[in-house]
Amino acid sequence: MEPAAVDAPPANVLGALLQQLGMGPEQLIARINQRRARRGCSPLSPKAAYPWLREIPSLPQPDNQTDALAVLTARAGRCITASDVGWDLPRHRHRHRHLDAPGDAPLEALLQEISQGDLMDRRHLLMLTGAAATAPALALLLGPIEEASAASSGQLSERLVGSIERAVRDLREIDDSTGSASGDLTWGVGIWQSASRVVAQARGSGPLADRLHTAYIELSEQVGWMCFDARRHPQAQRIYHTGMRLARERGTSLTTRHSTANLVASAAYQSAWLGHHNDAAALLDIAARTPDLPSAAAAVIAERRVYAAGRRHDPDAVLRYRDEALLQLGSPDERAPWWATWLTKDSVDAATGRAWLSCDQPSQALPFLRSRVEAIAPDYPRDQLHAVLDLADTVHQCGDGDQARELLGQAEGLIDTVSSQRMVHRFEALSSAVAGA
């Protein structure tokens, strides 16, 4: 007769405590996720506790540690502290995170890291510039990575993929109407983290997989834009880069490549807004080289190039890209993607006015921006606020302080209807400039 199997002793202090409490690691995470749900946070992976149980354990993020200790305290009926589970040791300051360089990270490991915790909330993330900012997009020009075919570890369904596609459009509608409100952004990042887990688990090929990858790239563009609008610039950049990383490895369909071009163009807009002009120009050149772009998508990229040209004080390029955007808009085809339908001639005029304003030519900007204020629909309060602030800035630079103050009063009435830290910061800076004139 064989001897009875004996359970191996726990590898660390936390493991011993869980065994003593009759609690498995998945149960611990389930209880933590209940606490996270009450705060509106996305759930951790059911396997998130396993790195904490290694012989040399990983230490949880601070929020996760607080939740875990609260759960263990409730289970044990006594106070469980960090020292009780070996978490009072110094943290490694230079622990490698895939999100520090998403463009270079192994895709599956990157997606798992995104889905497991609160890394996007870290305040010490730094913006990447130069080669570090443009390399993930430049890699797209090399074509998809050749990989051995991998068996799917998660079965995709039409219903699941359709739900993710609808979530992207719902987020766009919310963002258009209310801006990047804290709750909306939390929800958006949570969807992005959950979708990361789906993509990581559902490898394979075929039309449904192509739709999933396209939806994930569209989601990365949308959530990245919301982080940008909330002035969480490093987080926005990491989200954009993750979308590029997925496109590099699995973006084989034309629709995926077109969505990637839009994502790269949005990353370029962020760079131009922040004054990283070389990065913006390089990213837009890469987006424009995407093959077989629908005319509506090409118009979006040209509109972004108008704005970027103004920010780098290149009036000849402003005129050239304005002509290109209007030409593409005037040559519609039946392949216009849903995310490009926002662009109209009025939108191009707005970008042109902003470009002339950035070029220190406010008199050139004035007719474009005045017509934009008159044309903008009240259904889009952030765009309306943006247009009013642009015009206030323009008339202030033209020397009309009274009208600038009148427009700022109009902007003040709009600012409570939309949540956009980007617009709030602009309003405050412009109000100070007008008051000091």
C-alpha positions as CSV (number, residue, x, y, z in Angstrom):
1,M,0.0,0.0,0.0
2,E,1.3,3.5,-1.0
3,P,1.7,6.0,1.8
4,A,-1.0,8.7,2.1
5,A,-0.2,11.9,0.3
6,V,0.9,14.7,2.6
7,D,0.2,18.3,1.7
8,A,3.4,20.3,1.2
9,P,4.1,22.9,3.8
10,P,3.2,26.5,2.8
11,A,6.0,28.3,1.1
12,N,5.7,31.5,3.2
13,V,4.0,33.2,6.2
14,L,0.9,34.2,4.3
15,G,0.4,30.7,3.0
16,A,0.6,29.3,6.6
17,L,-1.9,31.8,7.8
18,L,-4.3,31.0,5.0
19,Q,-4.0,27.3,5.8
20,Q,-4.6,28.0,9.4
21,L,-7.8,30.0,8.5
22,G,-9.0,27.4,6.1
23,M,-8.9,29.9,3.3
24,G,-7.6,29.4,-0.3
25,P,-5.9,32.1,-2.3
26,E,-8.9,32.4,-4.7
27,Q,-11.2,32.9,-1.7
28,L,-8.9,35.7,-0.4
29,I,-9.1,37.5,-3.8
30,A,-12.9,37.0,-4.0
31,R,-13.3,38.8,-0.7
32,I,-10.9,41.5,-1.8
33,N,-12.9,42.0,-5.0
34,Q,-16.0,42.5,-2.9
35,R,-14.3,45.4,-1.2
36,R,-13.1,46.7,-4.5
37,A,-16.5,46.5,-6.1
38,R,-17.9,48.7,-3.3
39,R,-15.3,51.4,-4.3
40,G,-16.2,51.0,-8.0
41,C,-12.8,49.4,-8.8
42,S,-12.3,46.6,-11.3
43,P,-11.8,43.1,-9.9
44,L,-8.4,41.5,-9.6
45,S,-7.7,38.3,-11.4
46,P,-8.7,35.2,-9.3
47,K,-5.0,34.2,-9.5
48,A,-3.7,37.5,-8.2
49,A,-2.7,36.1,-4.8
50,Y,-0.3,33.4,-6.1
51,P,2.7,35.7,-6.5
52,W,2.2,36.6,-2.8
53,L,2.6,33.0,-1.8
54,R,5.9,32.3,-3.4
55,E,9.0,31.4,-1.3
56,I,10.3,34.9,-2.2
57,P,6.9,36.6,-2.4
58,S,5.9,39.6,-4.5
59,L,4.4,42.3,-2.3
60,P,0.9,43.5,-3.1
61,Q,0.2,47.1,-4.3
62,P,-0.7,49.3,-1.3
63,D,-4.5,49.2,-1.9
64,N,-4.5,45.5,-2.4
65,Q,-2.4,45.0,0.8
66,T,-4.9,47.1,2.8
67,D,-7.8,45.1,1.4
68,A,-6.1,41.8,2.1
69,L,-5.3,42.6,5.7
70,A,-8.9,43.7,6.3
71,V,-10.2,40.4,4.8
72,L,-7.7,38.4,6.9
73,T,-8.5,40.3,10.1
74,A,-12.3,39.7,9.6
75,R,-11.6,36.0,9.0
76,A,-9.2,35.5,11.9
77,G,-11.3,37.6,14.4
78,R,-8.1,39.4,15.4
79,C,-6.0,42.2,14.0
80,I,-3.7,40.9,11.2
81,T,-0.9,43.4,10.4
82,A,1.6,43.5,7.5
83,S,4.3,42.1,9.8
84,D,2.1,39.1,10.5
85,V,2.2,38.0,6.9
86,G,5.8,39.2,6.1
87,W,4.8,42.3,4.2
88,D,6.7,44.7,6.4
89,L,9.9,44.2,4.4
90,P,11.2,47.1,2.3
91,R,9.8,47.3,-1.2
92,H,12.2,46.9,-4.2
93,R,12.4,50.4,-5.7
94,H,13.3,49.3,-9.2
95,R,11.0,46.4,-9.7
96,H,10.4,45.9,-13.4
97,R,6.9,46.7,-14.7
98,H,5.8,45.9,-18.2
99,L,3.7,49.1,-18.2
100,D,6.9,51.0,-17.9
101,A,7.6,50.1,-21.6
102,P,4.5,48.5,-23.1
103,G,6.0,48.6,-26.6
104,D,8.8,46.2,-25.6
105,A,6.8,44.0,-23.3
106,P,5.7,40.4,-24.0
107,L,2.1,40.9,-25.0
108,E,0.5,38.3,-22.8
109,A,2.5,39.3,-19.7
110,L,1.6,42.9,-20.4
111,L,-2.1,42.2,-20.6
112,Q,-2.1,40.1,-17.5
113,E,-0.3,42.8,-15.6
114,I,-2.9,45.4,-16.7
115,S,-5.8,43.1,-15.7
116,Q,-4.5,42.3,-12.2
117,G,-4.1,45.5,-10.3
118,D,-4.1,49.3,-9.9
119,L,-0.8,50.0,-11.8
120,M,-2.5,52.7,-13.9
121,D,-3.2,54.7,-10.7
122,R,0.5,55.0,-9.9
123,R,1.5,58.7,-9.6
124,H,5.1,58.3,-10.5
125,L,4.6,57.2,-14.1
126,L,6.7,59.4,-16.4
127,M,6.0,60.6,-19.9
128,L,8.1,58.9,-22.6
129,T,9.6,61.1,-25.3
130,G,11.8,60.7,-28.3
131,A,12.6,57.2,-29.5
132,A,10.8,55.7,-26.4
133,A,7.6,57.5,-27.4
134,T,7.6,56.7,-31.1
135,A,9.2,53.2,-31.3
136,P,6.0,51.2,-30.6
137,A,4.3,53.0,-33.5
138,L,7.4,52.7,-35.8
139,A,7.4,49.0,-35.2
140,L,3.9,48.8,-36.8
141,L,5.5,49.6,-40.1
142,L,7.5,46.4,-39.9
143,G,4.2,44.4,-40.1
144,P,2.8,41.8,-37.6
145,I,5.2,39.6,-35.7
146,E,5.3,36.1,-37.1
147,E,4.2,33.7,-34.3
148,A,3.5,30.1,-34.0
149,S,-0.2,29.4,-33.9
150,A,-1.4,29.1,-30.4
151,A,-4.4,27.2,-29.3
152,S,-7.2,29.3,-27.8
153,S,-7.3,29.1,-24.0
154,G,-10.6,30.9,-23.9
155,Q,-13.6,30.4,-26.2
156,L,-14.8,33.6,-27.9
157,S,-18.4,34.1,-28.5
158,E,-20.3,36.6,-30.7
159,R,-22.1,37.8,-27.6
160,L,-18.9,38.6,-25.7
161,V,-17.2,40.4,-28.6
162,G,-20.4,42.3,-29.4
163,S,-20.6,43.4,-25.7
164,I,-17.0,44.8,-25.9
165,E,-17.8,46.6,-29.2
166,R,-20.9,48.2,-27.7
167,A,-19.0,49.2,-24.6
168,V,-16.5,51.2,-26.7
169,R,-19.3,53.1,-28.4
170,D,-21.1,53.7,-25.1
171,L,-17.9,55.1,-23.7
172,R,-17.5,57.4,-26.7
173,E,-21.1,58.7,-26.1
174,I,-20.5,59.3,-22.4
175,D,-17.2,61.1,-23.1
176,D,-18.7,63.3,-25.8
177,S,-21.5,64.3,-23.5
178,T,-19.9,64.6,-20.0
179,G,-16.1,64.5,-20.6
180,S,-13.7,62.4,-18.5
181,A,-15.7,62.5,-15.2
182,S,-14.0,60.6,-12.4
183,G,-16.6,57.8,-12.3
184,D,-16.8,57.5,-16.1
185,L,-13.0,57.2,-16.3
186,T,-12.9,54.6,-13.5
187,W,-15.5,52.6,-15.5
188,G,-13.6,53.0,-18.7
189,V,-10.3,51.9,-17.2
190,G,-12.1,49.0,-15.6
191,I,-13.5,47.9,-18.9
192,W,-10.1,48.2,-20.5
193,Q,-8.6,46.0,-17.8
194,S,-11.3,43.4,-18.1
195,A,-10.9,43.4,-21.9
196,S,-7.2,42.9,-21.5
197,R,-7.9,39.7,-19.6
198,V,-10.3,38.5,-22.4
199,V,-7.7,39.2,-25.1
200,A,-4.9,37.5,-23.1
201,Q,-7.0,34.4,-22.6
202,A,-8.6,34.2,-26.1
203,R,-5.7,33.8,-28.5
204,G,-6.3,32.4,-32.0
205,S,-7.4,33.7,-35.4
206,G,-10.4,34.2,-37.5
207,P,-13.1,36.9,-38.0
208,L,-14.2,36.9,-34.4
209,A,-10.7,37.3,-33.1
210,D,-10.1,40.1,-35.6
211,R,-13.2,41.9,-34.3
212,L,-12.0,41.4,-30.7
213,H,-8.5,42.9,-31.5
214,T,-10.1,45.8,-33.4
215,A,-12.5,46.5,-30.5
216,Y,-9.6,46.4,-28.0
217,I,-7.6,48.9,-30.0
218,E,-10.6,51.2,-30.3
219,L,-11.1,50.8,-26.6
220,S,-7.5,51.7,-25.9
221,E,-7.9,54.8,-28.1
222,Q,-11.0,55.9,-26.3
223,V,-9.8,55.2,-22.7
224,G,-6.4,56.8,-23.6
225,W,-8.2,59.9,-24.8
226,M,-10.2,60.0,-21.6
227,C,-7.0,59.8,-19.5
228,F,-5.5,62.6,-21.7
229,D,-8.6,64.8,-21.1
230,A,-8.2,64.2,-17.4
231,R,-4.6,65.3,-17.6
232,R,-3.3,61.8,-16.7
233,H,-0.8,62.0,-19.5
234,P,1.6,59.1,-18.6
235,Q,-1.4,56.8,-18.1
236,A,-2.9,57.8,-21.5
237,Q,0.5,57.1,-23.2
238,R,0.7,53.7,-21.6
239,I,-2.8,52.8,-22.8
240,Y,-2.0,54.0,-26.4
241,H,1.2,52.0,-26.4
242,T,-0.6,48.9,-25.2
243,G,-3.0,49.2,-28.2
244,M,0.0,49.5,-30.5
245,R,1.7,46.5,-28.9
246,L,-1.4,44.4,-29.6
247,A,-1.6,45.7,-33.1
248,R,2.0,44.8,-33.7
249,E,1.5,41.2,-32.7
250,R,-2.1,40.4,-33.7
251,G,-3.3,43.3,-35.9
252,T,-3.6,41.5,-39.2
253,S,-7.0,42.7,-40.6
254,L,-7.5,46.0,-42.4
255,T,-10.0,47.2,-39.9
256,T,-7.6,46.6,-37.1
257,R,-4.9,48.5,-38.9
258,H,-7.2,51.4,-39.6
259,S,-8.2,51.6,-35.9
260,T,-4.5,51.5,-35.0
261,A,-3.9,54.5,-37.3
262,N,-6.6,56.4,-35.4
263,L,-5.0,55.4,-32.1
264,V,-1.6,56.6,-33.2
265,A,-3.1,59.9,-34.4
266,S,-4.7,60.4,-31.0
267,A,-1.3,59.7,-29.3
268,A,0.2,62.3,-31.7
269,Y,-2.5,64.9,-30.7
270,Q,-1.5,64.4,-27.0
271,S,2.2,64.9,-27.9
272,A,1.4,68.1,-29.9
273,W,-0.8,69.4,-27.0
274,L,2.1,68.9,-24.6
275,G,4.6,70.5,-27.0
276,H,6.5,67.3,-28.0
277,H,6.5,68.3,-31.6
278,N,9.0,65.9,-33.0
279,D,7.1,63.0,-31.4
280,A,3.8,64.2,-32.8
281,A,5.2,64.6,-36.3
282,A,6.7,61.2,-36.3
283,L,3.6,59.5,-35.0
284,L,1.4,61.2,-37.6
285,D,3.7,60.2,-40.4
286,I,3.4,56.6,-39.3
287,A,-0.4,56.8,-39.0
288,A,-0.6,58.3,-42.5
289,R,1.3,55.4,-44.0
290,T,-1.3,52.9,-43.0
291,P,-2.4,51.0,-46.2
292,D,-5.8,51.5,-47.9
293,L,-7.2,54.0,-45.4
294,P,-10.8,54.9,-45.9
295,S,-11.2,58.6,-46.9
296,A,-12.9,59.4,-43.5
297,A,-10.0,57.9,-41.6
298,A,-7.4,59.7,-43.8
299,A,-9.3,63.0,-43.1
300,V,-9.1,62.4,-39.3
301,I,-5.3,62.0,-39.6
302,A,-5.0,65.1,-41.8
303,E,-7.0,67.1,-39.2
304,R,-4.6,66.0,-36.5
305,R,-1.8,67.1,-38.7
306,V,-3.3,70.6,-39.1
307,Y,-3.3,71.0,-35.3
308,A,0.2,69.6,-34.9
309,A,1.5,71.9,-37.6
310,G,0.1,74.9,-35.9
311,R,1.6,73.8,-32.5
312,R,5.1,73.6,-34.1
313,H,4.6,77.0,-35.9
314,D,4.6,75.7,-39.5
315,P,2.0,77.7,-41.4
316,D,2.7,76.1,-44.8
317,A,2.0,72.7,-43.3
318,V,-1.3,74.1,-41.8
319,L,-2.5,75.0,-45.2
320,R,-1.3,71.8,-46.9
321,Y,-3.0,69.5,-44.3
322,R,-6.1,71.5,-44.2
323,D,-6.5,71.1,-48.0
324,E,-5.8,67.4,-47.6
325,A,-8.4,67.0,-44.8
326,L,-11.1,68.8,-46.9
327,L,-10.2,66.8,-50.0
328,Q,-10.6,63.5,-48.1
329,L,-13.9,64.7,-46.6
330,G,-15.1,65.6,-50.1
331,S,-14.4,62.1,-51.4
332,P,-16.5,59.9,-49.1
333,D,-16.5,56.1,-49.6
334,E,-18.7,53.4,-48.0
335,R,-16.0,52.2,-45.7
336,A,-16.1,55.1,-43.2
337,P,-15.4,53.6,-39.7
338,W,-17.8,54.7,-36.9
339,W,-15.1,56.4,-35.0
340,A,-14.4,58.8,-37.9
341,T,-18.0,60.1,-38.3
342,W,-17.4,63.1,-35.9
343,L,-15.2,64.9,-38.4
344,T,-16.9,67.6,-40.5
345,K,-15.8,70.7,-42.3
346,D,-16.6,72.7,-39.1
347,S,-14.2,70.4,-37.2
348,V,-11.5,71.1,-39.8
349,D,-12.2,74.8,-39.5
350,A,-11.8,74.5,-35.7
351,A,-8.5,72.7,-36.1
352,T,-7.4,75.4,-38.6
353,G,-8.3,78.2,-36.2
354,R,-6.5,76.6,-33.3
355,A,-3.5,76.1,-35.6
356,W,-3.4,79.8,-36.6
357,L,-3.8,80.7,-32.9
358,S,-0.8,78.5,-32.0
359,C,1.2,80.2,-34.9
360,D,0.6,83.5,-33.1
361,Q,-1.7,84.7,-36.0
362,P,-4.9,85.4,-34.1
363,S,-6.4,87.6,-36.8
364,Q,-6.1,84.5,-39.1
365,A,-7.7,82.3,-36.5
366,L,-10.6,84.6,-35.7
367,P,-13.1,83.8,-38.5
368,F,-12.5,80.1,-38.2
369,L,-13.0,80.1,-34.4
370,R,-16.0,82.5,-34.5
371,S,-17.8,80.2,-36.9
372,R,-17.0,77.2,-34.8
373,V,-18.6,78.7,-31.7
374,E,-21.7,79.4,-33.8
375,A,-21.8,75.9,-35.4
376,I,-21.1,73.7,-32.4
377,A,-24.1,71.7,-31.1
378,P,-25.1,72.0,-27.5
379,D,-25.2,68.2,-27.3
380,Y,-21.4,68.3,-27.1
381,P,-20.7,70.6,-24.1
382,R,-16.9,69.9,-23.9
383,D,-16.5,70.8,-27.6
384,Q,-18.6,73.9,-27.0
385,L,-16.4,74.9,-24.0
386,H,-13.3,74.2,-26.1
387,A,-14.5,76.4,-28.9
388,V,-15.5,79.3,-26.5
389,L,-12.1,79.2,-24.8
390,D,-10.3,79.2,-28.2
391,L,-12.3,82.3,-29.2
392,A,-11.7,84.0,-25.9
393,D,-7.9,83.4,-26.3
394,T,-8.1,84.7,-29.9
395,V,-9.9,88.0,-29.1
396,H,-7.7,88.5,-26.1
397,Q,-4.6,88.2,-28.3
398,C,-6.3,90.6,-30.8
399,G,-6.5,93.2,-28.0
400,D,-10.3,93.0,-27.2
401,G,-10.2,92.4,-23.5
402,D,-13.9,93.2,-23.0
403,Q,-15.0,90.5,-25.4
404,A,-12.5,88.0,-23.9
405,R,-14.0,88.6,-20.5
406,E,-17.5,88.1,-21.9
407,L,-16.5,84.8,-23.5
408,L,-14.8,83.7,-20.3
409,G,-18.1,84.4,-18.5
410,Q,-19.8,82.1,-21.0
411,A,-17.2,79.5,-20.5
412,E,-17.7,79.7,-16.7
413,G,-21.3,78.8,-17.3
414,L,-20.4,75.8,-19.3
415,I,-17.6,74.5,-17.2
416,D,-19.9,73.0,-14.6
417,T,-21.7,70.9,-17.2
418,V,-18.6,69.0,-18.3
419,S,-15.8,67.2,-16.5
420,S,-12.5,67.9,-18.3
421,Q,-9.4,68.7,-16.3
422,R,-7.7,69.7,-19.6
423,M,-10.4,72.4,-20.2
424,V,-10.5,73.5,-16.5
425,H,-6.7,74.0,-16.6
426,R,-7.0,76.0,-19.9
427,F,-9.8,78.1,-18.4
428,E,-7.8,79.0,-15.3
429,A,-4.7,79.9,-17.3
430,L,-6.6,82.0,-19.7
431,S,-8.6,83.7,-16.9
432,S,-5.3,84.7,-15.2
433,A,-3.9,86.0,-18.5
434,V,-7.0,88.1,-19.2
435,A,-7.2,89.4,-15.6
436,G,-3.5,90.4,-15.7
437,A,-3.8,92.3,-19.0
